[in-house]
Amino acid sequence: MRLTARLLASTGALVVGGAALAQAPAQSPGAAPQMEQMVDPFAIRAVPTPAAPPVLKKQSADAEACANKDGKIAARARAEACGKLIDSGKWKGGEIAWAYANRCFALFELKSAGKALADCDKAIELDGKNAVAFQTRGMIEKDGGQGDKALADFDKALDLGANNPALFSDRGDLLMARGDADKALADYDRLVARDGAPARVYIQRGGAWLAKGDPDRAIADFERAVKIAPNDPFALFNLGAAALLKGDKAKAVESLRQSMKSDPANIYTALWLFLATGGPEGATELRKNSAKFSPRAWPGPVLRFDLGEIGSDKVLAEARTADQQCEARFYLGAGLMAKKADEEAKSDLARAADICPKNYFEYFGAVAGLKALGGPAKAGAPDAPPSKSDAGLRP
């Protein structure tokens, strides 16, 4: 269950997606005005705001489309308009760098990462102070698994004056994945401080608090997210999972059932609801929910294991990616805890704590489970969130 990254579709991710910024066109071939750049956190799209340009000169249709000043131009049309400006040869150096940067972002939206990266590189070559190009390149690198490069580009964009929610969101996600919850929290604090912060900003910060071993503050942020968006399945999931890690099973069951009601197709919510309920009641509910999911697609094997249909060896054999191995080890360990097979559970949970990214709920669950079993948490990892009942994930 991701606390960050690929966002929300099939897992309980904690993160709001980011978008880079479009730049406005130069007011004349000789100079480009300074722009205040921002992102609308609700629409998750670029909303550039010109800052009183020195020359109020009407731009060509291609320049206006490339700039996407009102945020309404489709990505393909923007890319084509920027391309016409680039190919015209009329502008040079820093004046045309904004067109490369804007086309980079448009191509990124069109999922043409290779071409987008080439444009961002060109924009940076022409104008080493183009914050938009650095930020967008960082986004491409982040999605491509090049976290170190992405962090360097995000930092450079900030040094150049970039100040928008997407940047802090993406950088915070990378910091969380590396286990640097303190720095991630600072970025998320900046998001929360903005007027009208949406629910998912509080979900992000709640994840950072959870990583720091402070479930009370995490739950407070998740509750704030639910207050803002009462039917958001991800806010409800995060609240329920955090409550379970703290040992508040009643709250966990209530929130996870509400999440299932809002998003019946999320198999991860069903799995965590099973962890929260346990016993015959949990198995009955999981079996009822299982009719909505494919038993073959991942994490279907985990569901089948929980229902007693297959053994752990089959689950591990079906876990082909690193993420799936992480999830398999955690859910197997949690299942073994339910069966009171503590030593076997420790082995799987220790493996999960070792291989799971530090921003996955499976990681937090593994650490909490190890603590409940009296086993050591992974060296160098944050302590498991304290539980008033010291129950952790134990059914």
N, C-alpha and C positions, 0 to 999 in steps of 0.2 A: 504494500500500500504506500504509494509514494507521498512523501511530504512535499516533494518538488518534482520538477521536470514534467514530462509529457502530459500533463494536465488532464485530469478529470474524466476522461471518457470511460475507461474501464477499471480504473483504480481510484482509491481515495486520495488523490493527490491534494497537496496542500497549497498549490501555487496558482497565482494568477499569471496568465501568459503575458508576454510583453511584446511591444511593437517598437520598431525604430521610428525615427522622425523624418518626415519629408522636409526639405528646405524650400524656401521661396526663391523665385528666379531673381537674377540680377535686375536692377532697375534700369541699367544701361549696360552696354557691352564692356564698359570700363570698370565698373565696381559693383559689388554685391552688398546690400545693406546687412547690418547685423540683425539677427533674428532671435526672438525669444521662442524657444521650442518647448512643447509640452505634449503630453499624451492624455487623452481622456480615459481615465481608469475604468469607466463603465463600458464604453464602446470598445476599448482595447484597439484603438486605431490611431493613426497619426492625426494630430490637430495642431498644425503649426500656426503660430500667432505672430504676424509681422509686428515689429516694433518701430513704428513711425518712420518709414523709409524716407531718405533725404530727397528723393525725386519721385513724384507721383506720376509715373509715366506708364501708360497702358502697355502691357506685355503682349507678345504674340500668343496665339491660341496654344501653340505647342509649349511655350514657356509656362503658361498658366496650368496646362494639363500636367506637365512634368512636376510642377510644384505641388499640385493637388491642394491648393490653399484652403478649400472648403472641406477637404476630406471625403469628397464624394466621387472622385474619379477612380474607376476600376484599375486594378494593378496592371493589366495588360495594356490598357490605353495609356497609362502613365509611362510604362516602359517604352512603348512605341514613340510617344511624344519626346521623351528624354533622348531617345536614339536619334531622332531627327535633328535635335539641337546639337548633339555630339557630332553627327556626320556633316553638319553644315560647315564646320571649320571656322565659324565666325568668332567664337570665343575661345580664349586660351587660358592656361594656368588656373588660378584660383576661381576665375569666373565660370569656367566650365566644370570645375570639380564638383559643384553642387549637382549638376546634371548626372554625373557618374554616380554620386552618392544616392540620389533619388532613384535612379534606375536600379542600383544595387538593391535598394529596399523593395522596389516593385518586383524584381526578379526573385528576391527572397520569398515574398508573399506567393509568388507563382511556383514555388518549390523548385526553382532552377538554381540550386546552390552554387554549382561550379561557375556559371556565368555571373551570378551575383557577386561572388567572391572576387572575380577578376575586376569587376567594376569598382568595388570598394578599394581594392589594391590600387587601381588607377587614380581614384579620387584622392587617396592618401599620398600617392606619388606627386600629384599636382598641387595638393594643399595639405601639408602635414598638420594643419590645425583644424581639419574638418571633423568635428566631433561626431557628426551623424555617420560618417563613413566608419569611424572607429567603433561606434556602438553597433551598427548593423553588422560589421565584420565579426564582432564579438558574438552576436546572436547566431551567425552562421557557424562559427566555431563551436559554440555551446551545443547546438543541435547536432554537430558532427562529432561530439565526444572529445573535443580538444579544449578541455576545461582550463588548462594553464594559459593557453593563448587567449581564450575568451576573457579570462580575468584581467590579463594585461591590457587588452583593448578596452574593456569597460573602465578600468582605472584611468587609462589615457583619455577616454571621453569625459570622465569626470574632471580630470585636470584641465581639460579644455573648456570647461564651463557647462557641460551637459547636466541637466537637472530635471529628470522626468521620472515618473513612476516605473516605466518599463525598465529603465536602466537599473534602478535599485532593486526591482523585483528579480531580474535575471541575475544580477551579481549576488544578491542574497541567496538565491537558489544554489548557485555554485559553491558559495561558502558553506552552506548547510551540508551539501553533499560531501564536502571535505571535512566535516566535523567541526568547523569553526563557527559555532553557534553565537559567540559573542559579536563577531563582526557582522554576521548575518542579521542578528537582532538589531544592530545599529541601522542597517539598511531598511529593515522592516519598520522600525520606529519612524523613519523619515516618511514612509508611506502612510502610516497611521496618522501622522501629524497633519497631513493634507486635509483640507476641508472636503467633506463628502466622501471619505474613504469607503470603498465598497466592502462587502462582506468578506471577499477573498483576501483582502489585505490582512484582516484580523485572523483568518485561517493561517496565512503565512507566519504571522508573528507568533501565533499559538504554537506552531511547530517548533519555532526557535526556543520558546520557553520550555517545551517538552524536552528538547534536546539538552537543555541546561539542567534538567532534573527538577523543574518547578511546575508540577501538574496543576496546581491551583491557579497560577497565572495563565497557563495554557487553556484550562477549562474556561476561565473568565473571558479570554479572547474568543474562544469558540462559541460561548454563549452570546457574546456581542455579535458575532457573525450570524448566529441564528436569529437574533432579534432583528437584524437588518434584513435578513432574507429567510423568513421562517420555513420556507419549503425547499431551501437549497439542500440537496441530498448530501453534498460534500461537507458542508458545515455541520450537518447533523451526524454524518459518519465520524468526522474528526472529534466531535464532542463525545460521541459514544465510545469510540476507541480509547480516547484519553481517560474517560471515566473508568473504563475497564482496567487500564494499566494502573490506575490509582487504587482499584479495588472496590469501586462503587458500582456493583453489578446492576442494581436496580436502575440507576441513571443510565448506565450503558445500554441495557435492554430497551429502555424507553426511547432513547435517541436513535439507536440502530434500527428499531422497528419503524420509526418515523422516516428514517432515511430510505428504508426498503419501500415504504409506501410511495415516496417521491420518485424513487428510481428502482423499480422492481427488477431491472435487468442487471444490476450490479452484483456479480457473484461474490466479490470480496466483502461486501456488506453482509451477505448471507453467511459467509464463513466466520466473520467476527461476531455476528449475532449468535452463531452456534457456540463460539468460545464463551460468550457472556451467559448464555442460558445453561448449556451443558445438560447431561443426563437425558432421560427419555423425552422430556419436553423439547429440549434443543434438537434432538435427532428427528423428532416428528416435524418440527418446524423447518428444519433444513431439508428434509425429504420433500416437503410441500413446496418449498422454494426452488428445489433442484429441477423441477419440471420446466423452469424458465430458462435453463442454461444447457449448453451442449456439454455432455459428459466427456467428450473427446478433446475439445479445445481447452487450453490452459486457462485457469487452474482447475479444470474439471476433474483431473485425477486426485487433487486434494479433497474435493468434495466427495468423491467416491471412496476415498480412504476414511473420511469422517463418518460415512454411512456404513462402513464395514464391508465394502464391496471388493476392495483390493488391498494389498499389503503395501508397506512402506517402500519395498524394493521396486515395485511398479511405479510408484510416484516419482522416485528418484530417477528411474530410467526415462520417464517422460519429461523430466526437467532438463531441457537441452540448452538453455541460455543461462548466463550468470544470474540474471534477475530471477529466473525460475528456480534455480538451485537455492538461492537465498530464501525464496518463499517456501519452497518444499521443506527445507530444514526447519524453518520456524513452525509451520503448521504441523509437521510431523512431531516436533518437540512438544507443541501445545497439546496435540492429541494424546501423546504418551503421558503427559502430566495428568490428563483427565482419567487415564487408566491406572494412575498411581505407579507407573513405571518410571520412577524418578531418575534412576541412573541413566537409562536409555534416553530419557528426555533431556537430561543435562548435556549429553553428547551432541544431540541435534541442535539444541538451543545455543550451545557454545559455538558450533559451526556457523549458525546463522549470525550470531553476534560478530563472528570473525569476517564473514564474506558480504554481509548486507551493507549497502551504502548507509551512511550515518543519517540520512534523511528519509529513511523508510520506516513505516510503522512496524514492519517485521523486525527491524533492528531494535526498536524500543521494546517491542513485545518480548524479544529474546532476552534482552537485558533484565526486564522485569521478571520474566519467568525464572531466570537463573537466580535472581535474588530471592524469589519465593521458595526456591528449592534449596537455598542455602549454599549455592555454588558461586564461585567467583565470577564477576562480570569480566568482560574482555579488558585486558590491560590497556590503559590509556583511554578507555571509553568513559563517558559520563556515568555516574551512578544511576541506577534505575530510579524512576520517579518514586518517592516514598509513598507508602500506602498506610493509611491509618489502621487498617486491619491487617497489614502485612500479607494480604491475600494474593496480590498480584493477579496472575492469570489462573491461579488454582481454582478449579470448579468446586 
